[in-house]
């Protein structure tokens, strides 16, 4: 089923209903209407801090569900309730339990057919596997104590371990939203359909340029562009949600290329586009890759423009983590999310690497240490 980008009165109606839903949840949690109203206002304040003063006037409608973003559970789901209750509990704790984490990034393999310029797992690529399927499932079982809404499988290239993914989906039994972060490799029509039928919710597909030559050069493989585009088309046809992930390098951070990229994303029929800023880790370690203030200002302008202006109402929703990270801190770092690397060690996020948890099998201790350290770049989140 093709996605629909909703705009205007449909989004307004959705937001009114959602605020009422949140109020009722808060009321059932606190048993006090005044506290419930304050809880609702707290969540509205968080939304403004994260998304900006301008309300994002879009929704993605897909398979009967409404999506605010690729990292937010669908509105008509039990996981969305967990998502809301978790935020309310940060305002004022209640007796209503929620999942501890919104998302878990899990790099399940070191295998990869690419040589990406920006790869944050560069030093581990194509080395001997440390994790096997049994260990992966053991880690997931240990995380059940805390609870999580979304599992994002990455690598390496996770689609090199397709049979593992099927086993993971079977283990999860649709208890969480499972996504794959992929280059599009091995995402043919048959695999896309089976993944969808086995419970996969969506795919993040890395597409770092709208022109084939530039993307292939960036990815270090002349087949990379073909894999990405075919992967998008196959995922769309199979009924999977699709989010394009773009590493906005210094060369890409200009108005012309960003506009062309968004037009291309619209043509591909995806629901979301993710802007990632380059970080000096992995293959980029020691290199001058960070965006300057002018480039960041442009990204923030594009983010706001395409998400709020009616002229862009049919374009994909843009997700831009750097926008809120500079304002309130990082949502990962053990607060709402974690990254598990290809050795099975916990880290704050895919870009904040630390060896301090290496060899520690106690997940609770690892999480506490990550929270204490906070995000290396953006510090402790201020909610």
C-alpha positions in Angstrom: 0.0 0.0 0.0 1.4 3.4 -1.0 1.9 6.0 1.7 0.0 9.2 1.9 1.4 12.5 3.1 -1.4 14.2 5.0 -1.5 18.0 5.4 -4.0 20.7 6.5 -7.3 19.8 8.2 -6.5 16.1 8.5 -3.4 16.9 10.5 -5.2 19.5 12.6 -8.0 17.0 13.4 -5.4 14.3 14.2 -3.5 16.7 16.6 -6.8 17.6 18.4 -7.6 14.0 18.9 -4.1 13.2 20.0 -4.0 15.9 22.6 -7.3 14.5 24.0 -5.8 11.0 24.0 -2.8 12.3 25.9 -5.0 14.1 28.4 -7.0 10.9 29.1 -3.8 8.9 29.5 -2.4 11.6 31.9 -5.7 11.6 33.8 -5.7 7.8 34.2 -2.1 8.0 35.4 -2.4 10.9 37.9 -6.1 10.7 38.8 -6.0 14.5 39.0 -7.2 16.8 36.1 -5.0 19.7 37.0 -1.9 17.5 37.0 -3.1 15.9 33.7 -3.3 19.3 32.1 0.1 20.2 33.3 1.4 16.9 31.9 -0.1 17.7 28.5 1.5 21.1 28.5 4.8 19.6 29.3 4.6 17.3 26.3 3.6 20.3 24.1 6.7 22.1 25.4 8.9 19.2 24.5 7.4 19.0 21.0 8.3 22.7 20.5 11.8 22.2 21.8 12.3 19.3 19.5 10.5 20.4 16.3 10.7 24.2 16.7 8.0 26.8 17.3 6.4 26.1 13.9 4.2 23.0 14.1 5.1 20.3 11.6 2.0 20.2 9.5 2.4 16.7 8.0 1.6 13.1 8.8 2.4 9.9 7.1 -0.6 7.6 6.6 0.3 4.0 5.9 -1.6 0.7 6.3 -4.3 2.3 8.5 -1.7 3.9 10.9 -0.6 7.5 11.4 3.1 8.3 11.8 4.6 11.5 13.1 8.1 10.2 12.3 10.1 7.1 11.5 11.2 6.9 15.2 7.7 7.3 16.7 5.4 4.4 17.1 2.2 4.6 15.0 -0.7 6.4 16.7 -3.1 3.4 16.7 -0.7 1.1 18.7 0.1 -0.1 22.2 3.6 1.1 21.6 2.5 4.7 21.1 0.8 4.5 24.6 4.2 3.4 26.0 5.8 6.3 24.1 3.5 8.8 25.7 3.5 7.3 29.2 7.3 7.4 29.2 7.2 11.2 28.5 4.6 11.8 31.2 6.7 9.8 33.7 9.6 12.1 33.0 7.2 15.0 33.9 5.9 13.3 37.0 6.4 9.6 37.8 3.3 7.5 38.1 2.5 3.9 38.8 1.8 3.3 35.1 4.8 1.5 33.6 6.2 2.2 30.2 9.1 0.9 28.0 12.4 2.3 29.2 13.7 3.0 25.7 12.1 4.2 22.5 14.7 2.8 20.2 17.6 0.3 20.2 20.1 0.4 17.3 21.7 -3.0 17.0 24.7 -3.6 14.6 24.3 -7.3 14.1 27.1 -7.9 11.7 30.5 -6.8 10.6 29.9 -7.9 7.0 29.5 -5.3 4.3 30.0 -5.1 0.5 30.6 -1.4 0.6 33.4 1.0 1.4 31.5 4.0 2.5 33.4 7.3 3.0 31.6 8.1 6.2 31.2 4.6 7.8 31.2 4.9 11.6 32.0 1.1 11.9 34.9 1.4 9.5 37.5 -0.2 11.8 35.3 -3.3 12.3 34.1 -4.0 8.7 34.5 -7.5 7.4 36.5 -8.7 10.4 35.6 -12.1 12.0 32.1 -12.0 13.5 32.0 -11.7 17.3 28.2 -11.9 17.5 26.3 -15.0 16.5 22.5 -15.3 16.4 22.2 -16.9 19.8 24.2 -14.0 21.4 22.0 -11.5 19.6 18.8 -13.1 20.9 20.3 -13.3 24.4 21.0 -9.5 24.4 17.5 -8.8 23.1 16.1 -11.0 25.9 18.1 -9.1 28.5 16.8 -5.8 27.2 13.2 -7.0 27.7 13.6 -6.2 31.3 13.7 -2.5 30.4 11.4 -2.6 27.4 11.8 -0.8 24.0 9.4 0.3 21.3 11.7 0.1 18.2 14.6 -2.1 17.1 16.7 -0.9 14.3 19.0 -3.6 12.8 22.2 -2.2 11.3 25.8 -3.3 10.7 27.9 -3.5 8.6 25.2 -4.4 6.1 22.4 -6.3 8.0 21.0 -7.7 4.8 24.1 -9.9 4.5 22.6 -11.8 7.4 19.1 -12.2 6.1 18.4 -15.5 7.8 19.4 -13.9 11.2 16.9 -11.2 10.5 14.1 -13.7 9.9 14.9 -15.4 13.2 15.0 -12.1 15.0 11.6 -11.1 13.6 10.2 -14.5 14.6 11.6 -14.0 18.1 10.1 -10.5 18.4 6.6 -11.7 17.3 5.6 -8.1 16.4 6.1 -7.0 20.0 8.2 -4.0 18.9 8.5 -2.0 15.6 11.5 -3.5 13.8 13.3 -1.6 11.1 16.4 -2.3 9.0 19.1 0.3 8.3 20.4 -0.8 4.9 22.2 0.3 1.7 19.5 -1.6 -0.2 21.8 -4.5 -0.8 19.8 -7.8 -1.2 16.5 -6.0 -0.8 14.9 -7.6 -3.8 11.2 -8.0 -4.3 11.0 -11.5 -2.8 13.0 -10.6 0.3 11.0 -7.3 0.8 7.7 -9.2 0.7 8.9 -11.9 3.1 10.3 -9.4 5.5 7.0 -7.5 5.5 5.0 -10.7 6.1 7.4 -11.7 8.9 6.7 -8.4 10.8 9.3 -5.9 9.5 7.8 -2.3 9.8 10.2 -0.3 7.6 13.6 0.3 6.2 16.1 3.2 6.4 17.8 3.2 3.0 21.1 5.2 2.7 21.0 7.4 -0.3 23.7 10.1 -0.2 23.1 11.7 -3.5 20.4 11.9 -6.2 22.9 11.4 -8.9 24.3 7.9 -9.4 28.0 8.7 -9.9 28.3 10.8 -6.7 26.4 8.2 -4.6 28.5 5.3 -5.9 31.7 7.2 -5.3 30.6 8.0 -1.7 29.7 4.4 -1.1 32.7 2.8 -2.8 30.7 0.5 -5.0 29.4 1.0 -8.5 26.3 -1.1 -7.7 25.3 1.0 -4.7 23.0 3.4 -6.4 21.1 0.6 -8.1 20.8 -1.3 -4.9 19.4 1.7 -3.1 16.8 2.7 -5.8 15.7 -0.9 -6.3 15.5 -1.4 -2.6 13.2 1.7 -2.2 10.9 0.5 -5.0 10.8 -3.1 -3.7 10.1 -1.9 -0.1 7.3 0.4 -1.3 5.7 -2.3 -3.3 5.9 -4.7 -0.4 4.1 -2.3 1.9 7.1 -1.3 4.1 7.7 2.2 5.3 10.7 3.8 3.7 13.0 6.5 5.1 15.9 7.8 3.0 19.0 8.6 5.1 21.3 11.3 3.8 24.7 12.1 5.2 24.8 15.9 4.5 28.5 16.4 3.8 30.0 19.9 3.2 29.7 19.3 -0.5 26.1 18.4 -0.2 25.1 21.2 2.2 24.0 23.7 -0.4 20.5 24.9 -1.4 20.5 23.5 -4.9 21.5 19.9 -4.0 19.2 19.7 -1.0 16.2 20.9 -3.1 17.0 18.5 -5.8 17.4 15.7 -3.3 14.0 16.4 -1.7 12.4 16.5 -5.2 14.0 13.1 -5.9 12.8 11.7 -2.6 9.2 12.8 -3.4 9.4 11.2 -6.8 10.5 7.9 -5.2 7.4 8.0 -3.0 9.0 7.7 0.4 7.4 8.9 3.7 10.5 10.3 5.4 14.0 11.7 4.8 16.6 11.8 7.5 19.3 14.4 7.6 22.5 13.2 9.3 25.4 15.5 9.9 28.9 14.0 9.3 30.8 13.2 12.5 34.6 12.7 12.8 34.4 9.1 13.8 35.1 5.8 12.0 36.3 6.5 8.4 35.9 10.2 9.0 38.1 10.2 12.1 40.7 13.0 12.1 39.2 14.6 9.1 37.7 18.1 8.7 34.1 17.0 8.0 32.0 19.0 10.4 29.5 21.5 8.9 30.0 25.2 9.5 27.4 27.5 11.0 26.2 28.7 7.7 25.6 25.1 6.5 23.8 24.2 9.7 21.6 27.3 9.4 20.7 26.2 5.8 19.8 22.6 7.0 17.6 24.1 9.7 15.9 26.3 7.2 15.2 23.4 4.8 14.0 21.3 7.7 11.5 23.9 8.8 10.4 25.0 5.3 9.6 21.5 3.9 7.8 20.4 7.1 5.6 23.5 7.5 5.1 25.4 4.3 2.1 24.4 2.2 4.1 24.6 -1.0 5.9 21.4 0.1 2.9 19.6 1.6 3.4 16.5 -0.6 7.1 16.1 0.1 8.4 13.6 2.7 8.7 14.6 6.3 12.3 15.6 7.2 13.8 14.3 10.4 16.9 16.2 11.5 18.4 15.1 14.8 20.9 17.9 14.9 18.1 20.4 15.2 16.9 19.3 18.6 20.3 18.0 19.8 21.6 21.6 19.8 18.6 22.8 21.7 17.9 20.1 24.4 20.6 17.5 24.0 20.6 13.9 22.6 17.7 11.5 23.0 20.0 8.5 23.0 22.9 8.2 25.5 20.8 5.7 27.6 17.9 8.1 28.0 15.6 7.1 25.1 17.9 5.0 23.0 21.1 2.9 22.9 23.5 1.6 20.3 24.8 -2.0 20.4 28.0 -2.4 18.4 29.1 -5.4 16.4 30.9 -6.8 19.4 27.7 -6.7 21.5 28.9 -3.7 23.7 26.5 -0.9 24.6 27.2 2.7 23.4 25.4 6.0 23.7 24.6 6.1 19.9 26.2 5.0 16.6 28.5 8.1 16.7 29.5 8.1 20.3 31.9 5.2 20.6 33.5 4.1 23.9 35.4 1.0 25.0 34.5 1.5 28.6 31.8 -1.1 28.5 33.9 -3.7 26.7 33.9 -7.0 28.6 31.1 -6.0 30.9 28.2 -8.4 30.5 25.9 -6.6 33.0 23.6 -4.6 30.8 22.1 -2.6 33.7 25.6 -1.4 34.7 26.4 -0.6 31.1 23.3 1.5 30.8 24.0 3.4 34.0 27.5 4.2 32.9 26.3 5.5 29.6 23.7 7.7 31.2 26.3 9.1 33.6 28.7 10.0 30.7 25.9 11.4 28.6 26.4 12.3 24.9 30.0 13.1 24.1 29.0 16.0 21.9 25.7 17.3 23.2 25.8 16.4 26.9 22.9 15.4 29.1 19.4 15.9 27.7 17.4 18.7 29.3 13.7 17.9 29.2 
